[in-house]
Amino acid sequence: MPRGFASVFPNLTLHLRVDFVTHLSVKIKIAKPMKTQLIVLLFVSLLALTDCKDKEEKVKPSEKPLTTFLTEENGFEMKERGSGPWELGVVFSASVPGKITQLGSKMPEPGSYRVLIWEYDTKNLLRQKTVEQTSPNKLTLENVDELILEPNKKYVISINSQIGGVNKKYFYAATASSSNFMPFTVGSILVHEACYTNVATVEFPGTVTAVKYELYGFPEFTFIPD
């Protein structure tokens, strides 16, 4: 037996029988205390693997409802307008508990866009984020403090089209026939309608409401279901 082997594996007994004519055989005998240790180690390992698998199965994918809808749905015309200033809003609700973790913009021109989340009924401002969009027509998302959403409660996400006193272009999406396409559902999010107000300062976009044939902006958010 190699020097120091027994000190490392005190419970391991090695029986070696050499037959130069036929074969070399090695027989390892594991003492009972070591057998118990191996069984416990195996059991703990199996529990850890099961726990990791359960956690992986419970992780739900994040949702970006407006971008997903406009990307996957056919029959929409995407055009630009340059008037303003406008606070352009989208009314939505979640069908399950969850949280908003990011706010974002996808506007025709680069810029620092103010994106807001409002409570629909009270018109209270819940979150505000300046999103630095560096490229035209590119979805840009910024992390925010998590906002817990209550199921089936209405909220509004809005984006302002003016930056530093200059009106920026914004998108609007509509069907070729200008027919209503809201409400619609993407994942856990129900989009009810669009709304807007002619203003550059922070103000709830409630002057024109119940717009169901056009979607403006675009603002975006990341929602993660519980």
C-alpha positions in Angstrom: 0.0 0.0 0.0 1.4 3.5 -0.8 2.8 5.5 2.0 0.2 7.8 3.6 -2.7 5.9 1.9 -4.1 4.5 5.1 -3.9 7.9 6.9 -6.1 9.4 4.2 -8.6 6.5 4.0 -8.6 5.0 7.5 -11.7 3.0 6.9 -10.6 1.4 3.7 -9.0 -2.0 3.6 -7.2 -3.0 0.5 -6.6 -6.6 -0.4 -4.2 -7.3 -3.2 -3.6 -10.7 -4.8 -1.2 -11.0 -7.7 -1.2 -14.1 -10.0 1.6 -13.5 -12.5 0.3 -16.3 -14.7 -3.4 -15.3 -15.0 -4.3 -11.8 -13.7 -4.0 -9.0 -11.2 -7.0 -8.6 -9.1 -7.7 -5.8 -6.6 -10.4 -6.2 -4.0 -11.6 -3.2 -2.0 -13.5 -3.7 1.2 -15.3 -0.7 2.6 -15.7 -0.7 6.4 -19.3 -0.1 7.7 -18.7 3.4 9.0 -17.5 4.5 5.6 -20.5 2.8 4.0 -22.8 4.9 6.2 -20.9 8.1 5.2 -21.2 7.3 1.5 -24.9 6.6 1.8 -25.5 9.9 3.6 -23.4 11.8 1.1 -25.4 10.3 -1.8 -28.7 11.1 -0.2 -27.7 14.8 0.4 -26.5 15.1 -3.2 -29.8 13.8 -4.5 -31.7 16.2 -2.4 -29.6 19.1 -3.6 -30.1 18.1 -7.3 -33.9 17.8 -6.7 -34.0 21.3 -5.1 -32.1 22.8 -8.0 -34.4 21.2 -10.5 -37.5 22.5 -8.6 -36.1 26.0 -8.6 -35.3 25.9 -12.3 -38.9 24.8 -13.0 -40.4 27.6 -10.9 -38.5 30.3 -12.8 -40.9 32.0 -15.2 -39.8 33.9 -18.2 -40.0 37.7 -18.3 -42.7 39.4 -20.5 -42.4 42.5 -22.7 -46.0 42.7 -23.9 -46.1 45.7 -26.3 -42.9 44.7 -28.2 -44.0 41.1 -28.4 -47.5 42.0 -29.7 -46.1 44.4 -32.4 -43.4 41.9 -33.4 -45.6 38.8 -33.6 -48.9 40.1 -34.9 -49.5 40.7 -38.6 -51.7 43.3 -40.3 -50.4 46.4 -38.6 -49.0 49.5 -40.1 -46.2 51.2 -38.2 -45.9 54.9 -39.0 -44.4 58.1 -37.5 -45.8 61.4 -36.3 -43.9 64.5 -35.3 -46.4 66.7 -33.5 -46.4 67.3 -29.7 -45.6 67.4 -27.0 -47.5 64.3 -25.9 -47.7 62.1 -22.9 -48.5 58.9 -24.6 -50.1 56.2 -22.5 -51.1 52.5 -22.5 -53.6 51.1 -20.0 -52.9 47.5 -18.9 -53.5 45.0 -16.2 -51.9 41.7 -15.2 -53.9 38.5 -14.8 -51.5 37.1 -12.2 -49.4 38.5 -9.3 -46.0 39.7 -10.4 -43.6 42.6 -10.6 -42.3 45.2 -13.1 -38.5 45.3 -13.0 -37.7 47.5 -16.1 -39.0 50.4 -18.0 -38.1 51.2 -21.6 -38.6 53.0 -24.8 -38.7 52.3 -28.5 -39.0 55.6 -30.3 -38.0 56.6 -33.9 -35.2 58.9 -32.7 -32.5 58.5 -30.1 -32.9 60.5 -26.9 -33.4 60.6 -23.1 -37.1 59.6 -22.7 -39.1 59.9 -19.6 -41.1 56.8 -18.9 -43.7 56.6 -16.2 -46.0 54.1 -14.5 -49.3 55.3 -13.0 -52.1 53.8 -11.0 -55.1 54.1 -13.3 -57.9 54.7 -10.8 -56.1 57.2 -8.4 -53.7 58.6 -11.1 -50.9 58.3 -8.6 -47.4 58.2 -10.1 -45.7 54.9 -9.1 -42.4 54.8 -11.0 -40.4 57.2 -13.1 -37.3 56.5 -15.2 -35.3 58.4 -17.8 -34.3 55.9 -20.5 -31.2 56.6 -22.6 -32.1 55.3 -26.0 -28.9 55.6 -28.1 -30.2 54.2 -31.4 -33.3 54.9 -33.5 -36.1 52.3 -33.3 -34.2 50.2 -30.8 -35.9 48.9 -27.6 -33.9 50.1 -24.6 -34.7 49.0 -21.1 -33.5 50.3 -17.8 -33.8 48.7 -14.4 -36.1 50.2 -11.8 -37.1 49.4 -8.2 -39.5 46.4 -8.4 -43.1 47.4 -8.7 -45.5 44.8 -7.4 -48.7 44.5 -9.5 -52.0 43.4 -8.2 -53.9 41.0 -10.4 -56.7 42.6 -12.6 -55.9 46.1 -11.4 -55.4 48.7 -14.1 -52.1 50.6 -14.5 -50.8 53.0 -17.2 -47.4 53.2 -18.7 -46.6 56.4 -20.5 -43.7 58.1 -22.4 -43.3 61.8 -23.2 -42.4 62.8 -26.8 -40.6 66.0 -26.0 -36.9 66.3 -24.9 -35.3 69.6 -23.9 -38.1 71.6 -25.5 -37.9 69.7 -28.8 -40.7 67.5 -30.0 -39.4 64.1 -31.1 -41.1 61.8 -33.5 -43.2 58.9 -32.1 -44.6 55.7 -33.6 -48.2 54.8 -33.9 -49.5 51.4 -34.9 -52.9 50.7 -36.5 -54.6 48.2 -38.7 -55.0 49.0 -42.4 -58.7 49.6 -41.9 -58.1 51.6 -38.7 -60.4 49.1 -36.8 -60.2 48.5 -33.1 -57.7 45.9 -32.0 -57.7 46.5 -28.3 -58.1 45.0 -25.8 -55.5 42.2 -26.5 -53.6 39.8 -24.3 -50.0 38.9 -24.4 -48.9 36.3 -21.8 -50.1 37.6 -18.4 -50.8 41.1 -19.6 -54.1 42.5 -20.9 -53.7 45.8 -22.8 -57.0 47.7 -22.6 -56.6 50.9 -24.5 -54.4 53.9 -25.4 -54.6 57.4 -24.0 -52.8 60.7 -24.2 -52.5 64.3 -23.1 -50.9 67.3 -24.9 -48.3 68.2 -22.3 -44.5 68.2 -21.8 -44.5 68.1 -18.0 -45.3 65.2 -15.7 -49.0 64.7 -16.0 -51.4 61.7 -16.2 -52.3 61.0 -19.8 -56.0 61.3 -19.3 -57.3 64.0 -21.7 -58.1 61.5 -24.4 -58.9 58.0 -23.3 -60.5 54.7 -24.6 -58.4 54.8 -27.8 -58.6 51.3 -29.2 -57.6 51.6 -32.8 -54.1 53.1 -32.4 -51.1 52.4 -30.1 -48.6 55.2 -29.5 -45.0 55.6 -28.5 -43.8 53.2 -27.7 -43.1 52.7 -24.0 -42.3 49.2 -22.7 -41.9 47.4 -19.4 -40.6 44.0 -18.2 -43.1 42.0 -16.2 -42.1 38.9 -14.3 -45.0 36.7 -13.0 -44.7 35.2 -9.5 
